[in-house]
């Protein structure tokens, strides 16, 4: 856990728009922004994507786990 938090801090400190922590056991994604706010998203939710990713502005959490 310490290693993941260290990576999160490093990425966010160097311009990362959001840091995703993927929890395959619980099938959740935690999204943390540079302000340190973390949102936990389950299979029923979608993760917002930065504009740089083109036309798709959200990705379903279920898609990340291969659930349809």
C-alpha positions as CSV (number, residue, x, y, z in Angstrom):
1,X,0.0,0.0,0.0
2,X,2.9,2.4,0.8
3,X,4.4,1.8,-2.6
4,X,1.1,2.6,-4.3
5,X,0.6,5.8,-2.3
6,X,4.1,6.8,-3.1
7,X,3.5,6.3,-6.8
8,X,0.2,8.3,-6.5
9,X,1.9,11.2,-4.9
10,X,4.7,11.2,-7.5
11,X,2.3,11.1,-10.4
12,X,0.0,13.8,-9.1
13,X,2.9,16.1,-8.1
14,X,4.2,15.9,-11.7
15,X,1.1,16.9,-13.6
16,X,-1.1,13.8,-13.7
17,X,-4.7,14.8,-14.0
18,X,-5.9,11.8,-12.0
19,X,-4.5,8.6,-10.5
20,X,-6.5,5.4,-10.7
21,X,-6.0,2.6,-8.2
22,X,-7.6,-0.5,-9.6
23,X,-8.9,-3.1,-7.0
24,X,-9.6,-6.3,-8.9
25,X,-10.7,-8.2,-5.8
26,X,-13.5,-5.7,-5.1
27,X,-14.0,-4.7,-8.7
28,X,-13.6,-1.1,-7.9
29,X,-11.5,1.8,-9.2
30,X,-10.4,4.6,-6.9
31,X,-9.8,7.9,-8.7
32,X,-7.7,10.5,-6.9
33,X,-7.2,14.1,-8.2
34,X,-4.3,16.5,-7.6
35,X,-6.3,18.1,-4.7
36,X,-6.2,14.7,-2.9
37,X,-9.9,14.0,-3.3
38,X,-10.6,10.3,-3.9
39,X,-13.8,8.9,-5.4
40,X,-14.5,5.2,-5.3
41,X,-16.3,3.8,-8.3
42,X,-18.0,0.3,-8.5
43,X,-19.2,-1.7,-11.5
44,X,-22.3,0.5,-11.9
45,X,-20.2,3.7,-12.4
46,X,-18.1,5.2,-15.2
47,X,-14.7,6.9,-14.8
48,X,-14.4,10.3,-16.4
49,X,-11.5,10.7,-18.9
50,X,-9.5,13.8,-19.7
51,X,-10.3,15.5,-23.0
52,X,-7.0,14.3,-24.5
53,X,-8.6,10.8,-24.9
54,X,-10.9,12.1,-27.8
55,X,-14.6,11.5,-28.2
56,X,-15.1,9.0,-25.4
57,X,-15.4,11.1,-22.2
58,X,-16.1,8.2,-19.8
59,X,-15.2,4.5,-19.5
60,X,-17.5,2.1,-17.7
61,X,-15.8,0.5,-14.6
62,X,-17.4,-2.8,-15.7
63,X,-15.4,-2.6,-19.0
64,X,-12.1,-2.4,-17.1
65,X,-13.0,-5.8,-15.5
66,X,-14.4,-7.4,-18.6
67,X,-18.0,-7.4,-17.3
68,X,-20.7,-6.6,-19.8
